[in-house]
């Protein structure tokens, strides 16, 4: 099996498209696990809610910020569905309506 390394910081903020060429959202967050001593991306979080997740958890702990509604549009995509052969144009190997929402 071919292994490939990418700098995830270069993927942050890139628009991700589905198999129909429609924009799913921007790549905002990653879930990483340690496998055999190596850090491996297992899931990609796409959409505006993923971007707010980084600061949103902190903000909701502050007075009054907990009342601000957080966007719900966030997709959680397994690494097996992500096509990064062209890192400048990441693609999901599924249609947008087939993707799992992070809150599901």
C-alpha positions as CSV (number, residue, x, y, z in Angstrom):
1,X,0.0,0.0,0.0
2,X,1.3,3.4,-1.0
3,X,1.7,5.9,1.9
4,X,1.6,9.6,1.2
5,X,2.4,12.5,3.4
6,X,0.8,15.9,3.1
7,X,1.1,19.0,5.2
8,X,-2.5,19.4,6.6
9,X,-2.0,23.1,7.3
10,X,-1.8,23.6,3.5
11,X,-5.2,21.9,3.1
12,X,-7.0,24.1,5.7
13,X,-9.5,26.5,4.1
14,X,-9.5,24.7,0.7
15,X,-12.9,24.3,-0.9
16,X,-13.9,20.7,-1.1
17,X,-16.1,19.5,-4.0
18,X,-18.2,16.4,-4.3
19,X,-18.4,14.0,-7.2
20,X,-20.8,16.3,-9.1
21,X,-18.3,19.2,-8.8
22,X,-20.5,21.1,-6.2
23,X,-18.8,22.8,-3.3
24,X,-19.4,20.9,0.0
25,X,-17.6,23.5,2.1
26,X,-14.1,24.5,3.2
27,X,-11.8,22.0,4.9
28,X,-11.6,23.3,8.5
29,X,-10.6,20.6,10.9
30,X,-9.1,17.1,11.2
31,X,-9.5,14.2,13.5
32,X,-6.1,12.5,14.1
33,X,-5.3,9.2,15.7
34,X,-1.9,7.6,16.5
35,X,-1.5,4.4,14.5
36,X,1.7,2.3,14.9
37,X,3.4,5.4,16.3
38,X,2.4,7.6,13.4
39,X,-0.2,10.4,13.4
40,X,-2.9,9.6,10.9
41,X,-5.8,11.7,9.8
42,X,-9.0,9.6,10.2
43,X,-11.7,12.2,9.4
44,X,-12.0,15.6,7.8
45,X,-14.5,18.2,9.1
46,X,-15.9,20.4,6.3
47,X,-18.1,23.5,6.6
48,X,-18.6,26.7,8.7
49,X,-19.5,24.8,11.9
50,X,-16.1,23.1,11.8
51,X,-14.3,26.4,11.7
52,X,-16.2,27.7,14.6
53,X,-15.7,24.5,16.6
54,X,-12.1,25.6,17.2
55,X,-13.1,28.8,19.0
56,X,-16.7,28.0,19.6
57,X,-16.2,25.6,22.4
58,X,-14.2,28.2,24.2
59,X,-16.6,31.0,23.5
60,X,-19.7,29.1,24.7
61,X,-18.0,29.0,28.2
62,X,-18.0,32.8,28.4
63,X,-21.0,34.6,29.7
64,X,-23.6,35.6,27.0
65,X,-21.7,33.8,24.2
66,X,-23.5,30.6,25.1
67,X,-26.7,32.1,23.7
68,X,-25.3,32.6,20.2
69,X,-26.5,29.9,17.9
70,X,-23.8,27.9,16.3
71,X,-24.1,26.9,12.6
72,X,-25.1,23.3,12.0
73,X,-23.7,22.8,8.5
74,X,-20.7,20.6,9.1
75,X,-19.8,17.4,7.3
76,X,-17.7,14.6,8.8
77,X,-15.9,12.8,6.0
78,X,-13.9,9.6,6.5
79,X,-10.4,9.6,5.1
80,X,-11.4,6.7,2.8
81,X,-13.8,9.1,1.0
82,X,-11.4,12.0,0.6
83,X,-9.4,12.3,-2.7
84,X,-6.3,14.3,-2.1
85,X,-4.5,13.4,-5.3
86,X,-4.6,17.1,-6.2
87,X,-4.2,18.8,-2.8
88,X,-5.1,22.2,-4.4
89,X,-8.6,20.8,-5.3
90,X,-9.7,18.2,-2.6
91,X,-12.6,16.1,-3.6
92,X,-15.0,13.8,-1.7
93,X,-15.8,10.5,-3.4
94,X,-19.5,10.9,-2.8
95,X,-22.4,13.4,-3.4
96,X,-23.0,16.1,-0.8
97,X,-26.4,14.7,0.2
98,X,-24.7,11.3,0.9
99,X,-22.3,12.7,3.4
100,X,-22.7,12.3,7.2
101,X,-23.4,15.4,9.2
102,X,-21.1,15.7,12.2
103,X,-24.0,16.0,14.6
104,X,-25.6,12.7,13.4
